[in-house]
Amino acid sequence: MRQLLVQVLLVTLVALAGFTDGQVHPDIAEDAYLDSLGLLRKYGYPAEEHILETDDGYLLGLHRCPGSPVSPPAPGKPVVLLQHGMLSSSADYILMGPQTSLVYMLADAGYDVWLGNSRGNRYSNRHRSRNNETQQFWDFSWHEVGSIDVPNMIDFILARTGQSALQYVGHSQGTTVFWVMMSQHPYYNQRVKSAHLLAPAAYMHHTRSPYVIFLATYLHTTELMLEMMGTYYFAPTSEMDIQGGIDRCRDGAPYQQMCAITTFLMAGFNSQEVNYTMLPVMHGHSPAGASANQMIHHAQTVRSRIFRQFDHGPTMNMIRYGSITPPNYNLQNVQAPTLLYHSTNDWLAGPEDVLLLAGQLPNVRKRYLVPLPAFNHMDFVWAINVRSLLYDELLADLRAYV
């Protein structure tokens, strides 16, 4: 903790010392406000939105980039589904632009790219009958995302494209929900050609994030406070938040480097891979919204050291599960070819926890350690050199399983 405080102080001093006046570039301001589809279209890529109703009535915004300027849309292209992490959205794979983000790279390489949006984020915050300001709407964790949302997405995509199987890429909680899906519905092993999991998150025994450690330590107090305040969810950025991010995080702003501190404290420090010019865009799209129970579920995993379903307490567990403790997820059901991509400086999916997870998965075909010791949890989607450090390897692996 002392080393962490020193790092925070150093970054603060650098920020204060580095003040210069400046204006935000028009493209940066525009990209901060544009939605996922707007970003794709701005840079010349076709974009579609499909509204999918889940089995339990949530309306999900499923995004699609079926081609690119160098690989126009055409039937029969290999299909890949990208699934985002906690508090995020499809924008994670888009917002850094055509020279960096994964969606453009895959579309240029000839893929039909689909991007999921979990229930509760800004693109999937409606329900057939429930008001999204009520507790009933937000009564879910990532268990429901994995057991309902992702399987429904896969069914929809395969029906729409006429294909029998697709490839899956997930980041952070996008990997967690993959384990949940396969544990609960092993049938989907037949519908996934290969799974490519970035910063794979199941066990979090060795988390170094102060936020997660605090939440896990004071979990019961936090749950009680949230209940007393009637707080069931974390809202996405508003227009006021976006403008605030532009003002505070733009090039020339006195505290620009401080804008990265919140991410560093969650994901791990790595200032060399932060594109500071793009910070207003990152802050414009994240957070994208999530239920409070999604964070609580991760904290429960840290406390229990068991990868299992949401703990509702002994009484409700007995009603829901027929036992006083939640059922464990069965990782032996994950039979699809599984490739893990992880890093040394990931404060949420640390190397020790990834090794523990890999030892419980029956069909791990590859484990790739990013060759940069400082690479952190969010660098998997936002790093300056993510293509050379990771995506080139990922694309070669995807092609091997087409």
Steps between C-alpha positions, in 0.01 A plus 500: 500500500789738577643442151156567351472834685845599374393423142185709537703792644755484218234504230330794674824699512572427134150617409539824697844566357392428142224760463474667162202670350341327200183420316338166447513374141157503332525126425562423867198699613283344229614145580426552869135572416440258212351160581651171384317498167586865440869431555503211252320702235718807552807297408341340193390166641146361458306475824171339600300479821274202570264500798486157660243406763638251749308205639418707809400818317811723493553692175865486399672718243710261293744686271646375174784605270457265200794628296741781432627722218753227409267204563141590406206318660432162339316181597697213647766700685634344821309637798651627825322632809680754722376530858599790725600517866356651818338845472579499129333457162567421136686834485800343676592325175434810286590828673878501450458531123588307182874481573455340842160347581426133442172534308671681211783249485260205485271666244802578279609135534171377356292429811132570556538666842220508757528689829289410801357737759409348835169580668515826690754689292405807295410294193302234689309684771142412404264215584173377355311585820737623774590863560877550502478713814365212711676241712329224304671613178846495663458168681780327311875444510738367238342159558198608293724657237678168457206266539249703292641798308800342328325176397212707359752717310667195350167351392396829340831548316511146362138520385567835332822388324395144421815361663521206737770638734699816571817610675486678833725775638439630850678746725487490882135445596450399137705194592317442829167477322649249254583263786149548636338425165695180446450386859125548480444409133771260373311476170665827396834325470363385163426859397844647585791407272753655733502734800767769537492642853684825578584567866302187600308563822358228722712475814627822654701371796795727419323820401705813564230753423429719807140540383435127483684429824298768680170372358579141593616598849191707578259305280215462748518866603503607135199282419309648793588857401397443138171350613431789739573755226293312243804475271463201268721604212786716377387745234683559172675827430264791437557788259619706797749226590626485142557875486669486838734229368585717200574801720709311759674237286580678173852577389617810685267455797691540830384168646489290184718223637282479808219384271683171464535446875156343551574248225848431637365433850261244356708346223869554587746781426637526145535862391715414196207333321242773573401714203439816704354685203222239489409524870192718433372232261560222752320697769219580258418132453584355839334426733216376281280376785459178698303356790641530850465122530759449226766663718371331813522160329870555424556609863328183618744297290794679662365429850391139447790402272242290313374559147127457554159655446379813675466470878158634603541396865401166660122550487478622141763248392278223633204640306693554177750214505366250752815538712633760744807562282505584128589226247855500362556551129615185324806600297536144372210582270715749305592264216542745210861579399607763752785748462601724792680835462626659821759739639733538795374840622129424490361596843167325439600181317845434641736232365449272802122507459522439125721197565248369754220547247698338218558194716125449534410540132503177298588635154751786527679510166721798576601738777659821374677739738519851352873579460489829690533473880304823561199401284186544713136390501366778275798492264331200334262745331656847533882471489694701241687192375230241560510384137867403498496373859178298479264535204742368235530183708125489556421535129738219409334279762151584375599406144631166622153404626281632216 
